[in-house]
Amino acid sequence: EPIGASRSLDLVLAAMPLHEDLVARGIEGQVRLTRLSDEILVAIQGSCTVDLECQRCLETFTQPVKLRFTEAFRIAFDVRTGADLGGELEEDQFGISAAHELDIREPLRQEILAELPMRPSCGEKCPGPPSVASEDDEDGIDDRLAGLAALLND
């Protein structure tokens, strides 16, 4: 297609691994592909959820994630002839395969990870860390803090 041509597609993925035991679920949105002179510009808008562990209470909660980003994919092969157009991809650049396919998984994975909170919290109603009570102590005061508890009585 000529330069400036574009197409919109639906993005629907049930699940996608992000890192070891981290998985994005229910990825939905729109993908818009725009032809540039030597690249395809991919604009993605969407949302998903990721199950995270709260940093305070250590309970698992579902974190909603909104996505909105643009990534350029370099055209490395002529569509009509299949000839290699030459030139190496830079380290941070994505390309189009010899089969003329765009693989958006890696930029999508990177973007979801970048949108996750650095300190996950299940929200304002988080109960905080679980309380630890000694089985031997009926009033719930740790023996190591008994000296401080005596000050409260004064």
C-alpha positions in Angstrom: 0.0 0.0 0.0 1.2 3.6 -0.5 2.8 5.7 2.3 0.2 6.9 4.7 -2.1 3.9 4.3 -3.4 2.5 7.6 -5.4 -0.4 9.0 -7.1 -1.0 12.3 -7.3 -4.4 13.9 -8.7 -5.8 17.2 -6.3 -7.0 19.8 -7.5 -9.9 21.9 -5.2 -12.2 23.9 -6.4 -14.4 26.7 -3.0 -14.5 28.4 0.6 -13.6 27.8 3.6 -14.4 30.0 5.5 -11.3 31.1 8.3 -12.6 33.4 8.7 -15.9 35.2 5.5 -16.2 37.2 4.0 -12.9 36.0 1.1 -13.2 33.4 -1.0 -10.5 31.8 -4.6 -11.6 31.3 -7.5 -10.4 29.2 -5.5 -8.2 26.9 -8.0 -6.3 24.7 -7.7 -3.2 22.5 -7.1 -1.7 19.1 -4.0 -1.9 16.9 -3.5 0.7 14.2 -0.9 0.0 11.5 0.3 3.0 9.4 2.7 2.6 6.4 5.7 5.0 6.5 8.5 5.1 3.9 10.7 2.4 5.5 8.7 1.5 8.6 5.3 0.4 9.8 4.1 2.5 12.7 2.1 0.4 15.2 -0.1 2.3 17.7 -1.8 0.2 20.4 -4.5 1.2 22.8 -5.9 -1.3 25.2 -6.1 -2.8 28.7 -5.3 -5.9 30.6 -5.0 -7.2 34.2 -2.0 -8.6 36.0 -2.1 -10.5 39.3 0.4 -9.0 41.7 1.4 -9.5 45.3 0.7 -6.6 47.6 3.9 -5.3 49.2 2.2 -4.6 52.5 -0.1 -7.5 53.3 1.4 -10.1 50.8 -2.0 -11.0 49.5 -2.6 -11.4 45.7 -4.7 -8.8 44.0 -5.6 -8.0 40.4 -4.0 -4.8 39.0 -5.7 -3.2 36.0 -3.3 -1.9 33.3 -4.1 0.7 30.6 -1.9 0.7 27.5 -1.3 3.4 25.0 1.9 3.4 23.0 3.5 3.6 19.6 6.3 1.4 18.1 8.0 1.5 14.7 8.8 -1.7 12.9 11.5 -1.5 10.2 10.7 -2.9 6.8 13.7 -5.2 6.0 12.3 -7.2 3.0 10.7 -6.0 -0.2 7.0 -7.1 -0.2 6.9 -7.8 -3.9 10.2 -9.5 -4.5 11.2 -10.7 -1.0 14.6 -9.2 -1.5 16.6 -8.2 1.6 16.7 -4.4 1.8 19.9 -4.5 3.7 20.9 -2.8 6.9 21.1 -4.2 10.3 18.5 -3.5 13.0 19.6 -1.4 15.9 19.6 -3.1 19.3 16.4 -1.3 20.4 14.6 -1.5 17.0 12.0 -4.0 16.0 11.7 -5.4 12.5 9.3 -7.2 10.2 10.1 -10.9 9.4 11.0 -12.3 6.0 7.4 -13.7 6.0 6.2 -10.0 6.3 4.9 -10.5 9.8 4.9 -8.1 12.7 5.5 -9.7 16.1 4.1 -7.2 18.7 4.6 -9.5 21.7 7.9 -8.1 22.9 7.0 -4.4 22.7 3.6 -5.2 24.3 5.3 -7.2 27.1 7.8 -4.3 27.7 5.0 -1.8 27.8 2.9 -3.8 30.3 5.9 -4.2 32.6 6.6 -0.5 32.4 3.0 0.3 33.4 3.1 -1.9 36.5 3.5 -0.1 39.9 7.0 -0.3 41.4 5.4 -0.9 44.9 2.3 -2.9 44.3 -0.5 -2.2 46.9 -4.0 -3.7 47.0 -5.5 -0.3 47.7 -6.4 2.1 50.5 -8.2 -0.6 52.4 -5.1 -2.8 52.7 -5.0 -4.3 56.1 -1.2 -4.0 56.3 1.2 -6.6 57.4 -0.3 -9.6 59.2 0.0 -9.3 63.0 2.3 -11.8 64.7 1.3 -12.9 68.2 3.2 -15.2 70.5 1.4 -18.4 71.5 2.8 -18.1 75.0 1.8 -14.5 75.6 -1.9 -14.0 76.2 -2.0 -10.2 75.9 -0.2 -10.3 72.5 3.0 -8.4 73.6 6.2 -9.9 72.3 8.7 -10.7 75.1 11.3 -8.7 73.3 9.2 -5.6 73.8 8.2 -6.2 77.4 10.5 -3.3 78.6 8.6 -0.9 76.4 5.3 -2.2 77.5 6.3 -1.5 81.1 6.7 2.2 80.2 3.1 2.3 79.0 1.9 1.3 82.5 3.8 4.3 84.0 
